[in-house]
Amino acid sequence: MYEAPAKLNLSLLVSPPEPNGYHPLQSLVQTIDWVDRLDIGEADEDALKIEGADIDPEDNLVTKALGAMRQQGRVPPLSIRLEKRIPDESGLGGGSSDAAATLLAAAEIGRLPGDTPAIVAPSVGADVPLFLTGGTIVMSGLGEIVAPQPGLTGFAVAVAVPELRLGTAAVYRRWDELEGPVGEGVPPSRLPPALREGMPIRNDLTPAAIDLEPALADFMADLRSGWGTAVSMTGSGSACFGFFADFDEADHAARTVAGLCRGAVGAALRPRGVARIEA
């Protein structure tokens, strides 16, 4: 059994696209204890069963990850049961995390060199490498440069995912059309002490996401009002989060908005990425 955690972009600073169309970025990323679970083992033939989400078993990052590993060495047929808990199209990275867990499992089961997942990960997806490391990291370049940081402590998060969905490519296109707006920063006085130094805490994609889906602005305003805390968007949206002193406060906050969302949790900060666990 493997755990595949969600991530939050505590800060996401975006630069104009390079000639290849991709946007350089710098992001402070934190994995959290909201996880998908994958039961992966050898089988007579490949089989992927996805529970909890309507995802095409033939066209997803798990299938892509397995194919990429087979280009590196022999991986036997695998049976994969994916229990989805992290909402899709939310900016939480669930699909990329599932792919990272698949890379790890395929390397272990196929007895491939231990560095194979890290070598393959960038070709599967921009966010996949960060989930092999997890914890607190600074991600840069096009997402492929992952620098582990001292682990953040002293707070928990409430995460809420509205019904609306936002596609990553569409949000970046709108950001370009708006000529690269800068997101509104969270004042240091509204941040946990651990985040008051260093990278500005803002998400430059937020203006583009709101321009695409104006209801997102109302959702964020409702969270700020109900939670009494600063609220930020993660990734390209639509998930939003707020900072709380501990897990109990974060969990209570998430429960108060559960009826407004397709997913809401209080979560502790997770000091690692994908991992094999006892079933």
C-alpha positions in Angstrom: 0.0 0.0 0.0 1.3 3.5 -0.9 0.2 6.9 0.3 0.1 9.8 -2.2 -0.2 13.2 -0.4 -1.7 16.5 -1.5 0.4 19.6 -1.7 -0.1 23.3 -1.1 1.7 26.0 -2.9 2.1 28.4 0.0 3.6 30.8 -2.4 3.6 30.7 -6.2 5.6 33.3 -8.1 5.1 33.0 -11.9 7.3 34.5 -14.7 6.4 35.2 -18.3 6.6 32.2 -20.6 9.8 31.1 -22.3 9.8 30.6 -26.1 8.7 27.0 -25.5 5.5 28.3 -23.9 6.3 27.1 -20.3 6.4 29.5 -17.4 9.4 29.6 -15.0 8.2 29.7 -11.4 9.3 29.8 -7.9 7.1 28.1 -5.3 7.2 27.3 -1.6 5.5 24.0 -1.4 4.3 21.9 1.5 2.9 18.4 1.5 0.0 17.8 3.8 -1.8 14.8 5.4 -4.6 14.5 2.9 -3.7 11.4 0.9 -4.8 9.1 -1.9 -4.0 5.4 -1.4 -2.8 3.0 -4.0 -2.7 -0.8 -3.5 -0.1 -2.0 -6.0 1.1 -5.5 -6.6 2.2 -8.0 -9.2 -0.5 -9.6 -11.3 -1.0 -11.7 -14.4 -1.9 -8.6 -16.4 -2.0 -4.8 -15.9 -5.2 -3.6 -14.3 -6.1 -0.2 -12.9 -9.2 0.4 -10.8 -10.0 3.9 -9.7 -12.4 4.4 -6.8 -13.9 7.8 -5.8 -13.4 9.7 -9.0 -14.4 9.6 -12.6 -11.0 9.3 -14.3 -10.2 7.4 -17.5 -8.1 4.4 -16.6 -6.5 4.5 -20.0 -5.5 8.2 -20.0 -4.1 9.4 -16.6 -0.8 10.1 -15.0 -0.6 6.7 -13.2 -0.7 4.9 -16.6 1.8 7.4 -18.0 4.1 6.8 -15.0 4.0 3.0 -15.4 4.8 3.3 -19.1 7.7 5.6 -18.4 9.2 3.2 -15.9 9.0 0.3 -18.4 11.3 2.3 -20.7 13.9 2.1 -17.9 13.7 -1.6 -17.3 11.5 -4.6 -16.8 8.5 -4.0 -14.6 6.1 -7.0 -14.3 2.3 -6.6 -14.9 0.8 -4.7 -12.0 -2.6 -4.5 -10.4 -3.3 -1.0 -9.1 -6.3 0.0 -7.0 -6.4 3.8 -6.6 -8.6 5.1 -3.8 -9.1 8.8 -4.7 -9.6 11.2 -1.7 -7.9 14.3 -3.1 -10.3 16.2 -5.5 -9.2 16.5 -9.1 -8.7 19.9 -10.9 -8.1 21.5 -7.6 -4.4 22.6 -7.5 -3.7 20.0 -4.8 -1.6 17.8 -7.1 -3.4 14.5 -6.5 -2.8 13.1 -10.0 0.9 14.0 -9.9 1.2 12.5 -6.4 -0.5 9.3 -7.6 2.0 9.1 -10.4 4.9 9.6 -8.1 3.7 6.7 -5.9 3.4 4.5 -9.0 7.0 5.3 -10.0 8.1 4.3 -6.5 6.1 1.1 -6.5 7.3 0.1 -10.0 10.9 0.7 -9.1 10.6 -1.4 -5.9 8.6 -4.3 -7.6 10.8 -4.3 -10.7 14.0 -4.0 -8.6 15.2 -1.0 -10.7 17.9 1.3 -9.4 16.8 3.5 -6.6 17.3 6.7 -8.5 15.1 5.7 -11.4 11.9 7.4 -10.1 13.7 10.7 -9.8 15.2 10.4 -13.3 11.8 9.6 -14.8 9.5 11.9 -12.8 10.0 15.2 -14.9 8.9 13.4 -18.1 5.7 12.4 -16.4 4.6 15.8 -15.1 5.9 19.0 -13.8 4.7 18.5 -10.3 5.7 14.8 -10.0 9.3 15.3 -8.8 8.2 17.2 -5.7 6.1 14.3 -4.4 9.1 12.0 -4.4 10.7 14.4 -1.8 7.8 16.0 0.0 7.9 17.9 3.2 8.8 21.6 2.8 10.5 22.4 -0.5 11.2 25.3 -2.9 10.3 24.3 -6.4 11.8 26.3 -9.3 12.6 26.2 -13.0 9.6 24.6 -14.7 8.9 22.6 -11.6 11.7 20.1 -12.1 14.1 21.8 -9.6 13.3 20.7 -6.1 15.2 22.0 -3.1 14.3 20.5 0.3 14.0 23.1 3.1 13.9 22.9 6.9 10.5 21.6 7.8 7.8 24.1 8.6 6.2 23.7 12.0 3.8 25.6 14.4 0.6 25.6 12.3 -1.9 23.5 10.5 -4.2 24.2 7.5 -7.8 24.0 6.6 -8.4 23.2 2.9 -11.6 23.8 1.0 -12.4 22.8 -2.6 -15.3 24.5 -4.2 -17.6 22.8 -6.8 -16.0 24.8 -9.6 -13.1 23.3 -11.5 -10.2 25.0 -13.1 -7.9 23.5 -15.7 -4.2 24.4 -15.3 -3.6 25.2 -19.0 -6.6 27.5 -19.1 -5.5 29.4 -16.0 -2.0 30.0 -17.4 -3.4 31.1 -20.8 -5.6 33.6 -19.0 -2.6 34.8 -16.9 -0.8 35.5 -20.2 -3.8 37.3 -21.6 -4.0 39.5 -18.5 -0.3 40.3 -19.1 1.1 38.5 -16.0 -0.7 40.0 -13.0 0.9 39.6 -9.5 -1.2 38.1 -6.8 -2.1 39.9 -3.7 0.3 39.0 -0.9 -0.7 37.9 2.6 0.5 40.5 5.2 3.2 39.1 7.5 0.9 39.9 10.5 -1.7 37.4 9.1 0.9 34.6 8.7 2.2 31.9 11.1 5.6 33.0 12.5 7.3 30.3 10.4 6.2 32.0 7.2 7.0 35.7 8.1 10.5 35.6 6.6 11.7 34.7 3.2 9.6 34.3 0.0 6.5 36.5 -0.3 3.3 34.5 0.4 1.2 35.1 -2.6 -0.2 33.2 -5.7 0.3 35.0 -9.0 -2.3 32.7 -10.7 -5.1 33.9 -8.4 -6.1 36.9 -10.5 -6.3 34.7 -13.7 -8.3 32.0 -11.9 -10.8 34.6 -10.6 -11.1 36.2 -14.1 -12.0 32.7 -15.5 -14.4 31.9 -12.6 -15.6 35.0 -10.8 -17.4 32.8 -8.3 -14.0 31.8 -6.9 -13.6 35.4 -5.4 -17.0 35.0 -3.6 -15.9 31.6 -2.3 -12.6 33.0 -0.9 -14.4 35.9 0.6 -16.9 33.5 2.4 -13.9 31.5 3.7 -12.2 34.6 5.0 -15.4 35.8 6.7 -16.2 32.4 8.3 -12.7 31.5 9.3 -11.4 34.9 10.3 -8.1 34.2 8.7 -6.2 35.0 5.5 -7.2 32.6 2.6 -5.0 31.7 -0.4 -5.4 29.6 -3.5 -3.1 26.7 -4.2 -1.6 26.0 -7.6 -3.9 27.0 -10.5 -7.0 26.4 -8.2 -9.6 25.9 -7.2 -8.7 24.7 -3.7 -8.1 27.3 -1.1 -6.6 27.2 2.4 -6.2 29.1 5.6 -3.7 28.9 8.5 -4.6 27.8 12.0 -2.7 27.3 15.2 -3.2 23.5 15.3 -5.0 20.5 13.7 -8.0 20.7 16.0 -8.7 24.4 15.0 -8.1 23.6 11.3 -10.4 20.5 11.4 -13.2 22.5 13.0 -12.8 25.2 10.4 -13.0 22.7 7.6 -16.2 21.1 9.1 -17.9 24.5 9.2 -17.7 24.8 5.4 -18.0 21.2 4.3 -21.5 21.8 3.0 -20.2 24.4 0.6 -17.5 22.2 -1.0 -16.7 19.1 -2.8 -14.0 18.5 -0.3 -12.8 20.1 2.9 -10.3 18.9 5.5 -8.2 20.0 8.3 -4.6 18.8 7.7 -1.3 18.6 9.5 1.9 19.4 7.7 3.4 16.2 6.3 7.2 15.9 6.5 7.5 13.4 3.6 6.2 12.7 0.1 4.9 9.5 -1.3 5.6 6.4 0.8 4.9 2.7 1.2 2.9 1.9 4.3 1.6 -1.3 5.9 -1.8 -2.2 4.5 
